[in-house]
Amino acid sequence: MFQDPNHPDLQQLAQHHDEGTHDQIPADQAAAALAAFQQNADPALVQQLIAQHYANMTPEQLQAAAAALQAKAAAAAPDSEHAAMDPATATAEDVAAAHHSIFTDHPHVAKDVAIGGAVVGAGALAALAARHYLKSRGS
């Protein structure tokens, strides 16, 4: 999907971003889009958008995301620094780093992370990724 700017799913995600309807994106579609984005988009763009996504969250959303990602990190890699993350004090940068680590180093749990709610606003992130990808391609 993130290899073809004309892919209909990519166009639909970008439209959700533009219309503010990202909450209507089914969780499995958002998870698939996030996995494709992580695998195919420019790594610098991936990191930038993940950081932006978590930086835009309310403190409550960020804490919920931190708790969910910490639990997934603890299950996937108990010795990782992200498994020891304290959700109560985690910063947006901490949560973005945990997200990136799980999706990069543990792709087998990435779909579960997105669908299971660990990525708070997975639809919003997928829509944001689609819009930025298309902008980077001149669309």
N, C-alpha and C positions, 0 to 999 in steps of 0.2 A: 504494500500500500504506500509506504513512504519512499518508493522508488519511482512512482508514476504520478506526477502532479495532476493527471486527468482521471485518476482512479475515482470511481463514483463514491466509494465510502469516505475517501479523503475529502472530497468536495462536500459531502453531507456533514462531516464533522466540522469543517470550517464554517459551514452555514449555521450550524448550531452555535458556534462561537459568536458569529456576527449577530445572531438573533437573541442571544442570551438564553437559549433553551438547552444548554448542556446537561441539565438535570433530567432531560428526557432520553438521554443516550443509555441504552441497556448496558448493564454492568459487564456482560460478556463481550459486547462490542467494544466498550471502553478498554477492557483488559487486553483484547487482541490488538487494538490500535496502539496502546502503550507499549506492548511487547514489540510490535513492528517498528515503532518510533525508536525505541532503545536500540534495536538491532541495526536499523538502516539509516537513521539520520546522522548528521555530523555530530560527533561526540561533544563538541563544545556547545552546540545548540541544545543538545539533550540536557547537559548540566545546567545551562543558563535557564532553560524553561522549568526544570524541576525546582531550582532555587527560587525562581519567580513565583511558582505555584505555592510553595510553602510560605514564602515571605508575605503573600497576600492573605493568609488565613487569619482568622480571629485567634486569640490565645486559646480558646476552648477547642477549636478545630485542630490547632497545632498540637495541643496536648493529646487529643484523641488519636491523631495520626502518629504521634511519637509512641504512644502506648501500643498501638497495633503493630507498628513497624518493629518496635523493640521485641515484642512477643514473637514475631516472625523471624527476626534475626536470631533470637535465642534458640528457636527450634532448628533453624537452618545451620547456624554456626555459633554454638554456645560460647566459644572462646573469643568471638569477635568483639571489637570495641562497641559495636552497635547493640549487641546483646546486653551490654552493661549500661546503656543509655538510660538516664532517669527522665521519664516523660514529664515530670513536674518542672524540670529545669531545662529541658531540651530547647535549643534555639532552632529557628528555621533552617539554619545551616546544618545543624546536627541531623535534623529530620531528612533534609534533602540528601545528605551523605548516606544515611541509612537506606533511603529509597534507592539511590543509585547503586549502592553496594549489593542490595538484594536482587535488583533487576539485572545487574551485570554478572555477579558472581554466583547467583543461585537462580538461574532462569526457570528451573523446574518448579519453583514456588511463586514465581512472579504473577502468574494468572490468579492463583489463590489469593495473593496479596491484594491485587486490584479488585477482584470480585468480592473478597471477604471484607472489604471496607477499610483495609489498612491504608489504602491510598484514598484519603478523604477527598471527595471531589474528583474521582477518577475520570468522570465524563468531562469535567471542566478542564482537566489537564490534557486529555485526549483532544478536545476541541481546540485548546490553545496551541497544542503541538501542530495540529493540522493547519491552523491559520498561519503560524510562523513558518512552517515548512513551505506553504504555498507562496508566502511573501518572499522567502529566500529564493524561490524559483521564478519570481516575477509574475506570479499569478494572483 
